[in-house]
Amino acid sequence: MADKTVEATPATTATQTESPLLATSTSSTSIGKCDSPDNMSSIEGSSWDTNDHDTSQPPPPQIDKESILRELEDNEFLVGVVEDRNKRCRRTMEDTHAFIYNYEGIKGHGYFAIFDGHAGRAAADWCGQHFHEVFGEILEERGNDENADIQALVNEAFLTVDQKLIEMQTQGRSSGCTAIMAYIRKEGDKRVLYTGNVGDARAVLCHKGKAVRLSYDHKGSDHTEAKRILDIGGFVMNNRVNGVLAVTRALGDSSMKEFVIGAPYTTRTVMGDDDPFFILACDGLWDVCADQEAVDLVKEMICPETASKQLLDLALQKFSTDNISIMVVRLTDTRHMVHIPIVSRLSLGDYRSIVLTFIILGIETIFRAVAILIPSPILNAQKRLIEKIFPWIVTNHISSKAPPLETAANVQEMLQFWGYPIQEHLIRTQDNYLLGVHRIPHGRETISPKRRSPNPPAPIVELLQKHGVPLAAETREAFHRRQHDHSLAKNGGTNSSEHGSVVPKASNLHTDEPEMFTGAIKNAEVQHKRKDGDYIKPVVLLYHGFMMCSEVWLCNLDEERNLAFVLAEAGYDVWLGNARGNKYSLKHMFTKPHEQKFWDFSMDELAMFDMPDTIDYILERTGAPSLVYIGFSQGTAQAFAALSINPELNEKVSLFIALAPATTPPGLDNGLINSVVKATPNVIYLLLGRKTPLAAALFWQNLLHPTTYAAMIDGAVKFLFGWDCKSMTLVQKSVSYQHLYSFTSVRILVHWFQIIRTQYFQMYDDVQPRVPYLSSTRGHTPHPFPTRQITTPIAIFYGDKDSLVDPKALLSDLPEAVGVWEIPGYEHLDFLWAEGLETFVYPQIFELLESYSYNGHVSTKGSSFRYRMKRSSSNGFTSHRMTTKSIVRELEYQDDSDTENYAAHDESNGCGTDDTSSNWLTPERRRSSLRPLSQNT
């Protein structure tokens, strides 16, 4: 995507940008009417005001599609608007609206506004009649200069109107209104949209089929707004200002003007062919309808009047309890949208992209067929040629651990290389898949003869202290005790022969056959073990991402950057999970991998069977009452899903650490793939079949030199996601990428495309939509995963360069996390293999582990513990990469209902570094460096 973030502050103006950030929200929709601009310079009212939604009222005149398109071409935009009193819940109508074609007498310019009154409609009525006049006077005076800051003029118009309302209001009860205003104008050869709002009236733009919010909800539940009110002496109770008003910014309200200000949030957006319409509406719509849901409904309708009525019906059907005002402004026609049943209704550009995708895959298939016929001597000569052209690669490989790790065929060989013990376990899920799970029961006791470096890793206490983690005496003692105690009987279910003086071969790891676990153990057994057991070794389960396996945790060239090894050396009982379908879980009791039925699973099955059955098996084997779950990418998504639908599972996971969490990825940075995402699953099945995707990646991995293959993967992730992968060395990539891919189902890929298309973290939708980006077909809605019901403590780590993570959307769908860390410069794969993991990520993980997992129980800090990194000037980070720009930034926030702790929140709001050292900032400086997620759109 070429999209950029539209940044703005609720009080002033937004940073200018050429295109908006694609974003979704949890509430939004729009409605409008087809209005032909008979009087091109006069203010227009709503010609279809259904204040009682009376179906007996004469309908608006029918306008055929061709006439609508002609009007759209002649006038450059069409407006559809509707109002409804909502007689079931409201006795009066307090909304007003206004729109003007050819605003200020300039063709193609337009003014649009909705005002939602409260405590009477006087303020809303005055704004409906006069706001455009005030704004017009300001534009006439200072808006004609080519260097004019139109956003600043929008801001001035709001403040001027607010002041006029205050002057007019008496000492008695004062009315007020929220406002959303949009102004579209031509600037050179560009068409630019400016918006401004106060309160919870909202503007939503359709950009490439996705909803882009161009406004900011000023509510008492917003942390930034609540803090502003507290700072000036007010209070917020039940998310209301001084217990009275639900919005924190409005026009009028003279009796509360000290707290309820009129300074707007403003944006500037350059419009293009990918921006066919935008929607303005009051909270009567947005309280019950999501932004994307509104956009999905409107984009299929060329007539804004029809769209407005449909949205109104939707709001009433969803039991909106407020007045409803909606305006749809159609900017471009949709005659280029064609429906092909097997594909979907897409633009001609999307169809071209899909055809090109088929051509590219066809060419790749031909090359693969030819490559199969190439004799082995030629392939070997190709690899030798690469090494001759790049001799430094050979030097680096010889001086490193790369060759044995590159060629390691499985987890057993990788662990034998490092000298760690290993156990293999086989778990039978409740739906009869067999999952291979690996266990590292303790740290390394001997040096493997295959290891090139005879130096064991530093003890975990030294490692953490090296990177500036201050440990309490009891913490150091616990680490030492667990590190030197390899008596696995304390975790039960192990064989004494598994930790002898020599690392056993894979075939000798067990004295008996691998056990089959037939399902969940009884809750009573778990409770009994919790009461009677005193577990010294905490248990940690690591889970891989999409199209991966457990090998990804073991292939860092620096031993202390392999999280599994550092955990094992620290005394943790480490387990490596594998999802169904990958190389270690390619087995079913009754079906075979060559059968299509074997691959008939999505993330739903991973959440309902794989994760809970794996956790139950591990707890049964170890006797521990709970474990810590650390997931990467899809490993976090399946955990969010599983914990949300399985309340009992929350009791078995004492802490969930999410690395690069993916729940609702914003989309891909490639137009070809985005076109496929818009299409129906039939296109994906036609491209990739119905079994496993991207088998070609494994073919080229075996064919090419590791360095060539690494360059190919770098190009692919740059093409798809925009990642540069600069935090990993080339030698590290040549090793890691050899273990990057494993098998999964095409159905999981389809599931992810559905989530990207709808921007909902939902279950797999078996009903295929006819239209792109449709969140549901008529008559059904896919079930979203109820992630706010999760009770397990959650800690989140993400990179600010990761295009697959939307932290704002993620945090809005979760209960309060115990900690949120943004790692500047990190991309998605960096959380597995980047340099600096042992500095930027692992110390925080270990402090979290000590707080939530020691002895298998939550520490006395409790589940509400808010992790905050502490450093002193003498114990700071020493890594050369620790600069002002690369410092770990922690984002702390509070629950919407928590209004009494904002003062304490003010003193602990974030962390950073100063410009000259790695010391942590003072509370005052931390506040200025914190970037609250809620302020970015």
C-alpha positions, 0 to 999 in steps of 0.5 A: 500500500502507498498509504500514510498515517493521518496524524492529528491531535484532538485539540488542533490540526492533523499532519498533511498527507497524500493518502490516509492510513487504512484503519477500522473501528468498532462502530460506524455506518452511513446513510444518504439520499440522491440529491440533484443540485438544482440550486448550485449555490444554496444550502441544501436541507434533507429532502427525505427527513423521516423523523418518525420513519413512517413507511407510509410517507411518499418515497423519494423519486426513483432515479435510474442508474444512468441518470445518477451517473450522468449527474455524478459526472456533471457535478463531481459529487452527489449527496444523500442524507436522511434523518430519523427521530427514532420515535421508540427512544426519543421524544424530540429531534435534536439533529440538524444537517447542511450541505452545499454544492459549489461552495463559495461559488466554486464548481466542485467545492462542497460543504457538508456538516451534521450537528447532534444537539443535546440539552435542546436543539438551539445550538444545533439549529444555529450551527446548521444555519450559520456554520457555513457562513462563518467558515465561508468568511474565514475562507474568503479572507485567508483561504485563497492564498496558495500557501493557506493552511486550510486545517488551521482555518477549519480549526478557527471556524470551530472556535469562532462558532463556539465563542458565538454560541457562548455569547448568545447563551443565557445563564440558564440551561445552555444547549450544545452540539457535537459536530462533524464538518467536511469541506472538499476543494480543488488544489491544483490538479488534486481534490482534497478533503478537509474534516473537523469534528468535536464530540462523537459525530464521525466521518468515515472515508472508503479508501480501496474498499476499506473504512478510514476514520477521519474523525476522533471520538471525544468521549469521557472513556478516552484516556487522553481526554479524561486526563485533560479534564482531570488536569484542569480540575474536573472529574469523569464519572461513568465516562461522563464529564463531571458525571453529566455529559458523555462527550468531552468536546462540543460547540456551546455548553457554556455552563461546562465550557471550562471542561467541554471545549470547542477545539476540533480534531482536523484532517487533510486527505488528498482524494483519488480514484480509490476514494469513491465516497465518504460518510458523515453521521452522528452517534445514533448510527455509530453506536450500533454499526462498525465503520467497515460494515457501513462502508461495505453496505454503501459501496455496493450502491451507486445511489447515496439515497438508497444507501442512506435508507439501507443504513438507517434501516440497519441502525434501527434494526440494531436498536439504536437509541438516539436520533439518527442523521446520516449523509453519504457523499458519492465522489466517483462512479462504480461503472467499472465494477463488474461481477463475475460469480466465481471471483466477486464484484471487483474493479477492472484493475483488480481483475487485471491483477488476478489474471497477472497473478495467475500468469506469474504462478504459471510461469513459476510452475514452468520454471519449476518443471524445468528445474526438476529436469536439471541434472544434479551436477549442474545444480551443484555447479550453480552453488559453487559458482555462488560461493566463488562470486561471493567468497566472503560468504564461505568465510563467514560460514566456515567461521560460524555455526551456519553449516550444521544449522543450515543442513539440520533436518529436524529439531533433534539434530539442531538440539544435538548440535547445541548440546541440549537434551530433547524429548519427543511427545505425540499428542492426539487431539480430540478430532484425531490429529497427531501433534508432535511436540518437543521438550527441552526439560533442562539446560545443557549439561555437556558440550556436544562434540559437534559444537564449534564453540566450547564456551557455554552460555553465561548463567542467566543471572549474568546474562540479565545483569549484563543487559541492565536487569536488576534482580532481587535477592529472591529472584537470583536465588530462584534462578540459581536453584532452578538452573542447577537443579535438573531433577526432573522428577519434580515436574513428573512424567520424565525418565531418569535416563533422559539427562545423562552425561551424554546427549542421547540420540533421538531414537533413545530418548524414551524407554517406551513408545511416545504417549498418545494423549486422548483429550482434555484431562479432568478439571478435578485432577488439575485442581488436586495437583494445584493443591498438593504440588509444590512445583519448582520448575515453571513450564513455558510453551513456545508456539510458532507462526503461520507456515512454520514449525518449532525449528524457528525457535532454535536457529539463531547463531548466537546461543543467547538469542535462542529464547528456548535455550535461555529459558532452559538455562534459566531453569524453565521446563521448555516445550515447543508446540507444533500446529496440525499439518506442519512437518511434525504434525503431518498425521491423522488417525483416519485420513492421509495427507494426500487426501483433501479432507486432511487439510480441511481445517482453519484457525478455528480448529487450532483454537478449539483442539490443538492449543487446549489439547497441547496445554492439557497434555503438558500439564498432565505430564509435568504436574504443573497447575499452569504454564506460560504461553509465548506465541509468535504471529499466528501463534498469538492469534490462535491463543487469543482465539482459544482463550476467548472461547475456552474459559477453563483454559484461562486458568491453565495459562498463568501468562500469555506473552504475545510476540508480533501479535496478529489478529487483524492485519491491516493488509498487504503492501502489494496490489496483486495480492490485495486483489486476491484478498478481495475476491472470493475463496474460489480464486485462492483455491483455484490458485493454490488448490485445497491442500497446502499452499506455497509448496514451491517455497520448499522446492526452491529451498532445496534447489538454491544455494542458501544465500540465493534462497535468502535473497529470494525470500527477502525480495518476497517479503519486501514485495508482500509486506514492505519489510527490509529485514535489515536487523538480521545478518545475511549469514543469519538469514541463510540459516533461519530461512532454511527453517522458515517454512513448513506445511499448513492448509490453504483454508487457514490462508483463506481464513486470514484473507477473510480477517484482512478483508473484514478487519474483524478477528472472526471465525472462519466464514463458510458462506462466500460473499458476493462482494469484496470486503463484505463482512457478512453475506445477507442473512448471517454474520460470522462469529467474532472471537470474544477476546475481551472475555480473556482473563489470562494476563497478557503482555504484548511486544510488537515492532513499529515497522511491522505492517502485519500488526495494528496495535490500536485495533488489537488493544481495543479488542482486548482486556487491559494488558499487563504491559505493551512494548513497541520496539522501534525499528523491528519488523515481524520476523525480527522477534525470532532472529534479529540482533538485539533480542537479548537486549530489547526483548528477553530481559522484559520477558524474564521479569514478566516470567518471575512475576507470573510463573515462579513456582507455577503460581502468580506472584504476590504482585497479583494479576493487576501488576503493571510491568514497568521497566526500571533502570538506574544510571549505573545499570543501564543498557550497554548495547551499542544499538541502544540509542534514542531512536531504538529504545524500547517504548512502553505504552501504558493505558488504563481500563475505560471504567478506571477513573480514579487512578488517572493521577497515578497514571500521570506519574507512570506514563511510559518510558524512554531515553534522553539524548545523551545516555541510556538512562530512563527519562524522568516522569515529566520527560516520559509523558512528553515522549509517550505516544498514546495509541488512542491519538493515532488514526 
